[in-house]
Amino acid sequence: MFAYPYGACTKETVWTLRINGIDMQVYDIGMNNFKDFNKDFIKRINIPCEMTGKEIVEEIEKY
């Protein structure tokens, strides 16, 4: 698994990582549609340390 710093990915980085054995890539823009899940583009949600459990669940439910 690879997490892009600041979500900075390009078609080239996705391809390069894929051909070198990285089968899951996480970025922080857009969202996952679990109906058409693509493990190359997994949405990362920022969870600050001050968030409550309820707030985390609410953030996840947005997607």
Predicted model as a PDB file, atoms N, CA, C, CB and O in Angstrom, pLDDT in the B-factor column:
MODEL        1                                                                  
ATOM      1  N   MET A   1       0.852  -1.172   0.000  1.00 84.00           N  
ATOM      2  CA  MET A   1       0.000   0.000   0.000  1.00 84.00           C  
ATOM      3  C   MET A   1       0.893   1.229   0.000  1.00 84.00           C  
ATOM      4  CB  MET A   1      -0.967   0.001   1.220  1.00 84.00           C  
ATOM      5  O   MET A   1       1.932   1.259   0.659  1.00 84.00           O  
ATOM      6  N   PHE A   2       0.471   2.247  -0.753  1.00 87.00           N  
ATOM      7  CA  PHE A   2       1.197   3.515  -0.815  1.00 87.00           C  
ATOM      8  C   PHE A   2       0.208   4.649  -0.604  1.00 87.00           C  
ATOM      9  CB  PHE A   2       1.947   3.676  -2.173  1.00 87.00           C  
ATOM     10  O   PHE A   2      -0.848   4.683  -1.235  1.00 87.00           O  
ATOM     11  N   ALA A   3       0.551   5.580   0.285  1.00 83.00           N  
ATOM     12  CA  ALA A   3      -0.279   6.768   0.521  1.00 83.00           C  
ATOM     13  C   ALA A   3       0.463   7.970  -0.052  1.00 83.00           C  
ATOM     14  CB  ALA A   3      -0.589   6.968   2.059  1.00 83.00           C  
ATOM     15  O   ALA A   3       1.583   8.276   0.357  1.00 83.00           O  
ATOM     16  N   TYR A   4      -0.175   8.646  -1.004  1.00 82.00           N  
ATOM     17  CA  TYR A   4       0.439   9.811  -1.637  1.00 82.00           C  
ATOM     18  C   TYR A   4       0.486  10.985  -0.664  1.00 82.00           C  
ATOM     19  CB  TYR A   4      -0.332  10.204  -2.911  1.00 82.00           C  
ATOM     20  O   TYR A   4      -0.531  11.334  -0.064  1.00 82.00           O  
ATOM     21  N   PRO A   5       1.672  11.602  -0.501  1.00 79.00           N  
ATOM     22  CA  PRO A   5       1.751  12.803   0.330  1.00 79.00           C  
ATOM     23  C   PRO A   5       0.887  13.904  -0.270  1.00 79.00           C  
ATOM     24  CB  PRO A   5       3.216  13.281   0.471  1.00 79.00           C  
ATOM     25  O   PRO A   5       1.032  14.237  -1.447  1.00 79.00           O  
ATOM     26  N   TYR A   6       0.011  14.456   0.514  1.00 72.00           N  
ATOM     27  CA  TYR A   6      -0.882  15.535   0.092  1.00 72.00           C  
ATOM     28  C   TYR A   6      -1.761  15.144  -1.102  1.00 72.00           C  
ATOM     29  CB  TYR A   6      -0.068  16.763  -0.258  1.00 72.00           C  
ATOM     30  O   TYR A   6      -2.292  16.016  -1.789  1.00 72.00           O  
ATOM     31  N   GLY A   7      -1.915  13.851  -1.348  1.00 71.00           N  
ATOM     32  CA  GLY A   7      -2.752  13.384  -2.445  1.00 71.00           C  
ATOM     33  C   GLY A   7      -2.157  13.624  -3.817  1.00 71.00           C  
ATOM     34  O   GLY A   7      -2.858  13.527  -4.825  1.00 71.00           O  
ATOM     35  N   ALA A   8      -0.873  13.935  -3.867  1.00 78.00           N  
ATOM     36  CA  ALA A   8      -0.226  14.287  -5.130  1.00 78.00           C  
ATOM     37  C   ALA A   8       0.102  13.049  -5.951  1.00 78.00           C  
ATOM     38  CB  ALA A   8       1.043  15.088  -4.870  1.00 78.00           C  
ATOM     39  O   ALA A   8       1.147  12.426  -5.762  1.00 78.00           O  
ATOM     40  N   CYS A   9      -0.798  12.698  -6.865  1.00 80.00           N  
ATOM     41  CA  CYS A   9      -0.543  11.561  -7.737  1.00 80.00           C  
ATOM     42  C   CYS A   9      -0.783  11.954  -9.183  1.00 80.00           C  
ATOM     43  CB  CYS A   9      -1.426  10.365  -7.349  1.00 80.00           C  
ATOM     44  O   CYS A   9      -1.519  12.897  -9.475  1.00 80.00           O  
ATOM     45  N   THR A  10      -0.153  11.218 -10.078  1.00 85.00           N  
ATOM     46  CA  THR A  10      -0.345  11.419 -11.509  1.00 85.00           C  
ATOM     47  C   THR A  10      -0.598  10.057 -12.142  1.00 85.00           C  
ATOM     48  CB  THR A  10       0.891  12.129 -12.161  1.00 85.00           C  
ATOM     49  O   THR A  10      -0.413   9.028 -11.492  1.00 85.00           O  
ATOM     50  N   LYS A  11      -1.013  10.041 -13.385  1.00 84.00           N  
ATOM     51  CA  LYS A  11      -1.186   8.766 -14.090  1.00 84.00           C  
ATOM     52  C   LYS A  11       0.119   7.986 -14.089  1.00 84.00           C  
ATOM     53  CB  LYS A  11      -1.670   8.998 -15.540  1.00 84.00           C  
ATOM     54  O   LYS A  11       0.112   6.760 -13.979  1.00 84.00           O  
ATOM     55  N   GLU A  12       1.230   8.686 -14.209  1.00 91.00           N  
ATOM     56  CA  GLU A  12       2.538   8.033 -14.245  1.00 91.00           C  
ATOM     57  C   GLU A  12       2.885   7.379 -12.915  1.00 91.00           C  
ATOM     58  CB  GLU A  12       3.614   9.037 -14.618  1.00 91.00           C  
ATOM     59  O   GLU A  12       3.399   6.261 -12.886  1.00 91.00           O  
ATOM     60  N   THR A  13       2.602   8.077 -11.806  1.00 88.00           N  
ATOM     61  CA  THR A  13       2.925   7.470 -10.506  1.00 88.00           C  
ATOM     62  C   THR A  13       2.036   6.269 -10.229  1.00 88.00           C  
ATOM     63  CB  THR A  13       2.777   8.500  -9.377  1.00 88.00           C  
ATOM     64  O   THR A  13       2.498   5.268  -9.683  1.00 88.00           O  
ATOM     65  N   VAL A  14       0.764   6.358 -10.601  1.00 86.00           N  
ATOM     66  CA  VAL A  14      -0.145   5.223 -10.413  1.00 86.00           C  
ATOM     67  C   VAL A  14       0.380   4.017 -11.189  1.00 86.00           C  
ATOM     68  CB  VAL A  14      -1.590   5.584 -10.874  1.00 86.00           C  
ATOM     69  O   VAL A  14       0.452   2.915 -10.646  1.00 86.00           O  
ATOM     70  N   TRP A  15       0.740   4.216 -12.437  1.00 90.00           N  
ATOM     71  CA  TRP A  15       1.230   3.143 -13.294  1.00 90.00           C  
ATOM     72  C   TRP A  15       2.545   2.579 -12.772  1.00 90.00           C  
ATOM     73  CB  TRP A  15       1.404   3.643 -14.723  1.00 90.00           C  
ATOM     74  O   TRP A  15       2.719   1.362 -12.707  1.00 90.00           O  
ATOM     75  N   THR A  16       3.486   3.475 -12.396  1.00 93.00           N  
ATOM     76  CA  THR A  16       4.794   3.043 -11.908  1.00 93.00           C  
ATOM     77  C   THR A  16       4.662   2.189 -10.654  1.00 93.00           C  
ATOM     78  CB  THR A  16       5.683   4.253 -11.626  1.00 93.00           C  
ATOM     79  O   THR A  16       5.297   1.141 -10.542  1.00 93.00           O  
ATOM     80  N   LEU A  17       3.845   2.632  -9.718  1.00 91.00           N  
ATOM     81  CA  LEU A  17       3.660   1.853  -8.500  1.00 91.00           C  
ATOM     82  C   LEU A  17       3.004   0.507  -8.801  1.00 91.00           C  
ATOM     83  CB  LEU A  17       2.818   2.636  -7.494  1.00 91.00           C  
ATOM     84  O   LEU A  17       3.397  -0.515  -8.239  1.00 91.00           O  
ATOM     85  N   ARG A  18       2.011   0.507  -9.681  1.00 90.00           N  
ATOM     86  CA  ARG A  18       1.298  -0.726 -10.013  1.00 90.00           C  
ATOM     87  C   ARG A  18       2.244  -1.766 -10.619  1.00 90.00           C  
ATOM     88  CB  ARG A  18       0.149  -0.429 -10.986  1.00 90.00           C  
ATOM     89  O   ARG A  18       2.211  -2.931 -10.225  1.00 90.00           O  
ATOM     90  N   ILE A  19       3.087  -1.355 -11.575  1.00 94.00           N  
ATOM     91  CA  ILE A  19       3.974  -2.331 -12.213  1.00 94.00           C  
ATOM     92  C   ILE A  19       5.107  -2.779 -11.292  1.00 94.00           C  
ATOM     93  CB  ILE A  19       4.557  -1.746 -13.488  1.00 94.00           C  
ATOM     94  O   ILE A  19       5.791  -3.764 -11.568  1.00 94.00           O  
ATOM     95  N   ASN A  20       5.297  -2.045 -10.195  1.00 94.00           N  
ATOM     96  CA  ASN A  20       6.324  -2.430  -9.225  1.00 94.00           C  
ATOM     97  C   ASN A  20       5.759  -3.116  -7.991  1.00 94.00           C  
ATOM     98  CB  ASN A  20       7.101  -1.220  -8.805  1.00 94.00           C  
ATOM     99  O   ASN A  20       6.419  -3.193  -6.955  1.00 94.00           O  
ATOM    100  N   GLY A  21       4.525  -3.616  -8.110  1.00 92.00           N  
ATOM    101  CA  GLY A  21       3.970  -4.456  -7.058  1.00 92.00           C  
ATOM    102  C   GLY A  21       3.145  -3.773  -5.990  1.00 92.00           C  
ATOM    103  O   GLY A  21       2.680  -4.441  -5.066  1.00 92.00           O  
ATOM    104  N   ILE A  22       2.945  -2.477  -6.078  1.00 90.00           N  
ATOM    105  CA  ILE A  22       2.099  -1.784  -5.106  1.00 90.00           C  
ATOM    106  C   ILE A  22       0.661  -1.929  -5.589  1.00 90.00           C  
ATOM    107  CB  ILE A  22       2.509  -0.260  -4.945  1.00 90.00           C  
ATOM    108  O   ILE A  22       0.279  -1.341  -6.601  1.00 90.00           O  
ATOM    109  N   ASP A  23      -0.134  -2.709  -4.867  1.00 83.00           N  
ATOM    110  CA  ASP A  23      -1.478  -2.998  -5.377  1.00 83.00           C  
ATOM    111  C   ASP A  23      -2.586  -2.172  -4.745  1.00 83.00           C  
ATOM    112  CB  ASP A  23      -1.782  -4.434  -5.175  1.00 83.00           C  
ATOM    113  O   ASP A  23      -3.752  -2.333  -5.105  1.00 83.00           O  
ATOM    114  N   MET A  24      -2.246  -1.285  -3.802  1.00 84.00           N  
ATOM    115  CA  MET A  24      -3.256  -0.380  -3.236  1.00 84.00           C  
ATOM    116  C   MET A  24      -2.625   0.997  -3.087  1.00 84.00           C  
ATOM    117  CB  MET A  24      -3.796  -0.906  -1.852  1.00 84.00           C  
ATOM    118  O   MET A  24      -1.522   1.138  -2.557  1.00 84.00           O  
ATOM    119  N   GLN A  25      -3.352   2.019  -3.569  1.00 82.00           N  
ATOM    120  CA  GLN A  25      -2.847   3.381  -3.513  1.00 82.00           C  
ATOM    121  C   GLN A  25      -3.914   4.286  -2.890  1.00 82.00           C  
ATOM    122  CB  GLN A  25      -2.449   3.885  -4.930  1.00 82.00           C  
ATOM    123  O   GLN A  25      -5.089   4.230  -3.252  1.00 82.00           O  
ATOM    124  N   VAL A  26      -3.476   5.115  -1.948  1.00 80.00           N  
ATOM    125  CA  VAL A  26      -4.396   5.973  -1.207  1.00 80.00           C  
ATOM    126  C   VAL A  26      -4.083   7.430  -1.531  1.00 80.00           C  
ATOM    127  CB  VAL A  26      -4.297   5.712   0.326  1.00 80.00           C  
ATOM    128  O   VAL A  26      -2.926   7.849  -1.497  1.00 80.00           O  
ATOM    129  N   TYR A  27      -5.112   8.183  -1.841  1.00 75.00           N  
ATOM    130  CA  TYR A  27      -4.970   9.603  -2.106  1.00 75.00           C  
ATOM    131  C   TYR A  27      -6.027  10.342  -1.292  1.00 75.00           C  
ATOM    132  CB  TYR A  27      -5.107   9.914  -3.632  1.00 75.00           C  
ATOM    133  O   TYR A  27      -6.829   9.702  -0.611  1.00 75.00           O  
ATOM    134  N   ASP A  28      -6.046  11.659  -1.345  1.00 66.00           N  
ATOM    135  CA  ASP A  28      -7.000  12.361  -0.485  1.00 66.00           C  
ATOM    136  C   ASP A  28      -7.901  13.325  -1.248  1.00 66.00           C  
ATOM    137  CB  ASP A  28      -6.259  13.115   0.583  1.00 66.00           C  
ATOM    138  O   ASP A  28      -8.331  14.339  -0.699  1.00 66.00           O  
ATOM    139  N   ILE A  29      -8.185  13.018  -2.492  1.00 55.00           N  
ATOM    140  CA  ILE A  29      -9.133  13.818  -3.249  1.00 55.00           C  
ATOM    141  C   ILE A  29     -10.191  12.893  -3.825  1.00 55.00           C  
ATOM    142  CB  ILE A  29      -8.423  14.624  -4.373  1.00 55.00           C  
ATOM    143  O   ILE A  29      -9.937  11.704  -4.020  1.00 55.00           O  
ATOM    144  N   GLY A  30     -11.363  13.421  -4.096  1.00 53.00           N  
ATOM    145  CA  GLY A  30     -12.415  12.580  -4.659  1.00 53.00           C  
ATOM    146  C   GLY A  30     -13.041  11.668  -3.622  1.00 53.00           C  
ATOM    147  O   GLY A  30     -12.982  11.947  -2.425  1.00 53.00           O  
ATOM    148  N   MET A  31     -13.632  10.593  -4.074  1.00 51.00           N  
ATOM    149  CA  MET A  31     -14.251   9.663  -3.148  1.00 51.00           C  
ATOM    150  C   MET A  31     -14.348   8.298  -3.779  1.00 51.00           C  
ATOM    151  CB  MET A  31     -15.630  10.153  -2.720  1.00 51.00           C  
ATOM    152  O   MET A  31     -14.304   8.163  -5.002  1.00 51.00           O  
ATOM    153  N   ASN A  32     -14.479   7.286  -2.946  1.00 52.00           N  
ATOM    154  CA  ASN A  32     -14.672   5.925  -3.422  1.00 52.00           C  
ATOM    155  C   ASN A  32     -16.144   5.673  -3.664  1.00 52.00           C  
ATOM    156  CB  ASN A  32     -14.108   4.908  -2.425  1.00 52.00           C  
ATOM    157  O   ASN A  32     -16.994   6.021  -2.845  1.00 52.00           O  
ATOM    158  N   ASN A  33     -16.426   5.077  -4.772  1.00 52.00           N  
ATOM    159  CA  ASN A  33     -17.751   4.556  -5.048  1.00 52.00           C  
ATOM    160  C   ASN A  33     -17.625   3.050  -4.866  1.00 52.00           C  
ATOM    161  CB  ASN A  33     -18.275   4.954  -6.506  1.00 52.00           C  
ATOM    162  O   ASN A  33     -17.087   2.369  -5.739  1.00 52.00           O  
ATOM    163  N   PHE A  34     -18.103   2.526  -3.766  1.00 52.00           N  
ATOM    164  CA  PHE A  34     -17.868   1.124  -3.452  1.00 52.00           C  
ATOM    165  C   PHE A  34     -18.560   0.167  -4.415  1.00 52.00           C  
ATOM    166  CB  PHE A  34     -18.321   0.838  -2.056  1.00 52.00           C  
ATOM    167  O   PHE A  34     -18.240  -1.021  -4.438  1.00 52.00           O  
ATOM    168  N   LYS A  35     -19.502   0.667  -5.207  1.00 59.00           N  
ATOM    169  CA  LYS A  35     -20.116  -0.152  -6.241  1.00 59.00           C  
ATOM    170  C   LYS A  35     -19.087  -0.498  -7.315  1.00 59.00           C  
ATOM    171  CB  LYS A  35     -21.324   0.574  -6.863  1.00 59.00           C  
ATOM    172  O   LYS A  35     -19.047  -1.625  -7.807  1.00 59.00           O  
ATOM    173  N   ASP A  36     -18.257   0.480  -7.674  1.00 62.00           N  
ATOM    174  CA  ASP A  36     -17.217   0.303  -8.687  1.00 62.00           C  
ATOM    175  C   ASP A  36     -15.847   0.500  -8.042  1.00 62.00           C  
ATOM    176  CB  ASP A  36     -17.415   1.296  -9.871  1.00 62.00           C  
ATOM    177  O   ASP A  36     -15.044   1.294  -8.531  1.00 62.00           O  
ATOM    178  N   PHE A  37     -15.575  -0.205  -6.964  1.00 61.00           N  
ATOM    179  CA  PHE A  37     -14.359  -0.013  -6.172  1.00 61.00           C  
ATOM    180  C   PHE A  37     -13.103  -0.193  -7.009  1.00 61.00           C  
ATOM    181  CB  PHE A  37     -14.337  -0.978  -5.001  1.00 61.00           C  
ATOM    182  O   PHE A  37     -12.971  -1.180  -7.733  1.00 61.00           O  
ATOM    183  N   ASN A  38     -12.194   0.744  -6.914  1.00 65.00           N  
ATOM    184  CA  ASN A  38     -10.913   0.688  -7.600  1.00 65.00           C  
ATOM    185  C   ASN A  38      -9.827   0.811  -6.547  1.00 65.00           C  
ATOM    186  CB  ASN A  38     -10.788   1.808  -8.686  1.00 65.00           C  
ATOM    187  O   ASN A  38      -9.653   1.874  -5.952  1.00 65.00           O  
ATOM    188  N   LYS A  39      -9.091  -0.276  -6.313  1.00 66.00           N  
ATOM    189  CA  LYS A  39      -8.099  -0.253  -5.246  1.00 66.00           C  
ATOM    190  C   LYS A  39      -6.903   0.641  -5.547  1.00 66.00           C  
ATOM    191  CB  LYS A  39      -7.621  -1.642  -4.977  1.00 66.00           C  
ATOM    192  O   LYS A  39      -6.059   0.852  -4.675  1.00 66.00           O  
ATOM    193  N   ASP A  40      -6.812   1.177  -6.779  1.00 65.00           N  
ATOM    194  CA  ASP A  40      -5.747   2.123  -7.097  1.00 65.00           C  
ATOM    195  C   ASP A  40      -6.056   3.529  -6.590  1.00 65.00           C  
ATOM    196  CB  ASP A  40      -5.515   2.158  -8.593  1.00 65.00           C  
ATOM    197  O   ASP A  40      -5.155   4.364  -6.504  1.00 65.00           O  
ATOM    198  N   PHE A  41      -7.307   3.799  -6.257  1.00 65.00           N  
ATOM    199  CA  PHE A  41      -7.700   5.143  -5.835  1.00 65.00           C  
ATOM    200  C   PHE A  41      -8.596   5.063  -4.608  1.00 65.00           C  
ATOM    201  CB  PHE A  41      -8.419   5.888  -6.978  1.00 65.00           C  
ATOM    202  O   PHE A  41      -9.817   5.183  -4.708  1.00 65.00           O  
ATOM    203  N   ILE A  42      -7.988   4.864  -3.468  1.00 66.00           N  
ATOM    204  CA  ILE A  42      -8.721   4.747  -2.221  1.00 66.00           C  
ATOM    205  C   ILE A  42      -8.742   6.115  -1.545  1.00 66.00           C  
ATOM    206  CB  ILE A  42      -8.086   3.669  -1.292  1.00 66.00           C  
ATOM    207  O   ILE A  42      -7.695   6.717  -1.307  1.00 66.00           O  
ATOM    208  N   LYS A  43      -9.926   6.589  -1.245  1.00 70.00           N  
ATOM    209  CA  LYS A  43     -10.084   7.887  -0.591  1.00 70.00           C  
ATOM    210  C   LYS A  43      -9.572   7.827   0.837  1.00 70.00           C  
ATOM    211  CB  LYS A  43     -11.554   8.330  -0.610  1.00 70.00           C  
ATOM    212  O   LYS A  43      -9.922   6.920   1.591  1.00 70.00           O  
ATOM    213  N   ARG A  44      -8.752   8.784   1.202  1.00 71.00           N  
ATOM    214  CA  ARG A  44      -8.268   8.901   2.574  1.00 71.00           C  
ATOM    215  C   ARG A  44      -9.040  10.027   3.245  1.00 71.00           C  
ATOM    216  CB  ARG A  44      -6.722   9.166   2.619  1.00 71.00           C  
ATOM    217  O   ARG A  44      -9.235  11.093   2.661  1.00 71.00           O  
ATOM    218  N   ILE A  45      -9.470   9.789   4.453  1.00 76.00           N  
ATOM    219  CA  ILE A  45     -10.194  10.800   5.219  1.00 76.00           C  
ATOM    220  C   ILE A  45      -9.276  11.291   6.338  1.00 76.00           C  
ATOM    221  CB  ILE A  45     -11.541  10.228   5.798  1.00 76.00           C  
ATOM    222  O   ILE A  45      -8.736  10.492   7.104  1.00 76.00           O  
ATOM    223  N   ASN A  46      -9.105  12.598   6.423  1.00 76.00           N  
ATOM    224  CA  ASN A  46      -8.288  13.169   7.488  1.00 76.00           C  
ATOM    225  C   ASN A  46      -9.084  13.174   8.790  1.00 76.00           C  
ATOM    226  CB  ASN A  46      -7.824  14.605   7.122  1.00 76.00           C  
ATOM    227  O   ASN A  46     -10.183  13.724   8.852  1.00 76.00           O  
ATOM    228  N   ILE A  47      -8.530  12.567   9.812  1.00 79.00           N  
ATOM    229  CA  ILE A  47      -9.180  12.502  11.123  1.00 79.00           C  
ATOM    230  C   ILE A  47      -8.261  13.182  12.147  1.00 79.00           C  
ATOM    231  CB  ILE A  47      -9.488  11.007  11.538  1.00 79.00           C  
ATOM    232  O   ILE A  47      -7.328  12.559  12.652  1.00 79.00           O  
ATOM    233  N   PRO A  48      -8.524  14.452  12.449  1.00 84.00           N  
ATOM    234  CA  PRO A  48      -7.716  15.141  13.461  1.00 84.00           C  
ATOM    235  C   PRO A  48      -7.889  14.492  14.835  1.00 84.00           C  
ATOM    236  CB  PRO A  48      -8.098  16.631  13.530  1.00 84.00           C  
ATOM    237  O   PRO A  48      -8.931  13.901  15.119  1.00 84.00           O  
ATOM    238  N   CYS A  49      -6.884  14.602  15.668  1.00 87.00           N  
ATOM    239  CA  CYS A  49      -6.908  13.931  16.969  1.00 87.00           C  
ATOM    240  C   CYS A  49      -8.032  14.422  17.876  1.00 87.00           C  
ATOM    241  CB  CYS A  49      -5.588  14.124  17.663  1.00 87.00           C  
ATOM    242  O   CYS A  49      -8.427  13.704  18.794  1.00 87.00           O  
ATOM    243  N   GLU A  50      -8.554  15.620  17.646  1.00 93.00           N  
ATOM    244  CA  GLU A  50      -9.611  16.132  18.523  1.00 93.00           C  
ATOM    245  C   GLU A  50     -11.014  15.672  18.119  1.00 93.00           C  
ATOM    246  CB  GLU A  50      -9.567  17.637  18.536  1.00 93.00           C  
ATOM    247  O   GLU A  50     -11.979  15.991  18.814  1.00 93.00           O  
ATOM    248  N   MET A  51     -11.152  14.932  17.017  1.00 89.00           N  
ATOM    249  CA  MET A  51     -12.479  14.462  16.592  1.00 89.00           C  
ATOM    250  C   MET A  51     -12.988  13.382  17.545  1.00 89.00           C  
ATOM    251  CB  MET A  51     -12.428  13.915  15.140  1.00 89.00           C  
ATOM    252  O   MET A  51     -12.225  12.540  18.020  1.00 89.00           O  
ATOM    253  N   THR A  52     -14.263  13.426  17.807  1.00 93.00           N  
ATOM    254  CA  THR A  52     -14.885  12.399  18.637  1.00 93.00           C  
ATOM    255  C   THR A  52     -15.232  11.192  17.765  1.00 93.00           C  
ATOM    256  CB  THR A  52     -16.157  12.952  19.350  1.00 93.00           C  
ATOM    257  O   THR A  52     -15.216  11.278  16.537  1.00 93.00           O  
ATOM    258  N   GLY A  53     -15.542  10.085  18.403  1.00 92.00           N  
ATOM    259  CA  GLY A  53     -15.960   8.896  17.674  1.00 92.00           C  
ATOM    260  C   GLY A  53     -17.185   9.167  16.824  1.00 92.00           C  
ATOM    261  O   GLY A  53     -17.267   8.708  15.685  1.00 92.00           O  
ATOM    262  N   LYS A  54     -18.123   9.896  17.358  1.00 94.00           N  
ATOM    263  CA  LYS A  54     -19.342  10.235  16.623  1.00 94.00           C  
ATOM    264  C   LYS A  54     -19.010  11.064  15.383  1.00 94.00           C  
ATOM    265  CB  LYS A  54     -20.325  11.002  17.531  1.00 94.00           C  
ATOM    266  O   LYS A  54     -19.566  10.828  14.310  1.00 94.00           O  
ATOM    267  N   GLU A  55     -18.112  12.030  15.525  1.00 92.00           N  
ATOM    268  CA  GLU A  55     -17.719  12.860  14.385  1.00 92.00           C  
ATOM    269  C   GLU A  55     -17.008  12.034  13.303  1.00 92.00           C  
ATOM    270  CB  GLU A  55     -16.809  14.002  14.855  1.00 92.00           C  
ATOM    271  O   GLU A  55     -17.183  12.283  12.110  1.00 92.00           O  
ATOM    272  N   ILE A  56     -16.214  11.063  13.726  1.00 88.00           N  
ATOM    273  CA  ILE A  56     -15.532  10.182  12.764  1.00 88.00           C  
ATOM    274  C   ILE A  56     -16.553   9.380  11.971  1.00 88.00           C  
ATOM    275  CB  ILE A  56     -14.550   9.226  13.490  1.00 88.00           C  
ATOM    276  O   ILE A  56     -16.454   9.285  10.747  1.00 88.00           O  
ATOM    277  N   VAL A  57     -17.533   8.804  12.660  1.00 89.00           N  
ATOM    278  CA  VAL A  57     -18.580   8.041  11.988  1.00 89.00           C  
ATOM    279  C   VAL A  57     -19.344   8.933  11.018  1.00 89.00           C  
ATOM    280  CB  VAL A  57     -19.544   7.417  13.015  1.00 89.00           C  
ATOM    281  O   VAL A  57     -19.642   8.516   9.899  1.00 89.00           O  
ATOM    282  N   GLU A  58     -19.661  10.138  11.427  1.00 88.00           N  
ATOM    283  CA  GLU A  58     -20.383  11.077  10.557  1.00 88.00           C  
ATOM    284  C   GLU A  58     -19.556  11.394   9.303  1.00 88.00           C  
ATOM    285  CB  GLU A  58     -20.715  12.386  11.326  1.00 88.00           C  
ATOM    286  O   GLU A  58     -20.109  11.500   8.208  1.00 88.00           O  
ATOM    287  N   GLU A  59     -18.242  11.545   9.459  1.00 83.00           N  
ATOM    288  CA  GLU A  59     -17.370  11.828   8.315  1.00 83.00           C  
ATOM    289  C   GLU A  59     -17.346  10.634   7.347  1.00 83.00           C  
ATOM    290  CB  GLU A  59     -15.932  12.157   8.799  1.00 83.00           C  
ATOM    291  O   GLU A  59     -17.408  10.820   6.131  1.00 83.00           O  
ATOM    292  N   ILE A  60     -17.258   9.435   7.877  1.00 80.00           N  
ATOM    293  CA  ILE A  60     -17.240   8.232   7.041  1.00 80.00           C  
ATOM    294  C   ILE A  60     -18.560   8.075   6.297  1.00 80.00           C  
ATOM    295  CB  ILE A  60     -16.962   6.983   7.895  1.00 80.00           C  
ATOM    296  O   ILE A  60     -18.570   7.693   5.126  1.00 80.00           O  
ATOM    297  N   GLU A  61     -19.666   8.364   6.963  1.00 82.00           N  
ATOM    298  CA  GLU A  61     -20.989   8.185   6.354  1.00 82.00           C  
ATOM    299  C   GLU A  61     -21.245   9.158   5.204  1.00 82.00           C  
ATOM    300  CB  GLU A  61     -22.067   8.352   7.406  1.00 82.00           C  
ATOM    301  O   GLU A  61     -22.171   8.946   4.421  1.00 82.00           O  
ATOM    302  N   LYS A  62     -20.458  10.201   5.086  1.00 79.00           N  
ATOM    303  CA  LYS A  62     -20.586  11.125   3.960  1.00 79.00           C  
ATOM    304  C   LYS A  62     -20.265  10.441   2.633  1.00 79.00           C  
ATOM    305  CB  LYS A  62     -19.669  12.330   4.158  1.00 79.00           C  
ATOM    306  O   LYS A  62     -20.715  10.882   1.576  1.00 79.00           O  
ATOM    307  N   TYR A  63     -19.490   9.365   2.694  1.00 68.00           N  
ATOM    308  CA  TYR A  63     -19.029   8.684   1.485  1.00 68.00           C  
ATOM    309  C   TYR A  63     -19.750   7.382   1.301  1.00 68.00           C  
ATOM    310  CB  TYR A  63     -17.533   8.445   1.532  1.00 68.00           C  
ATOM    311  O   TYR A  63     -19.494   6.666   0.334  1.00 68.00           O  
TER     312      TYR A  63                                                      
ENDMDL                                                                          
END                                                                             
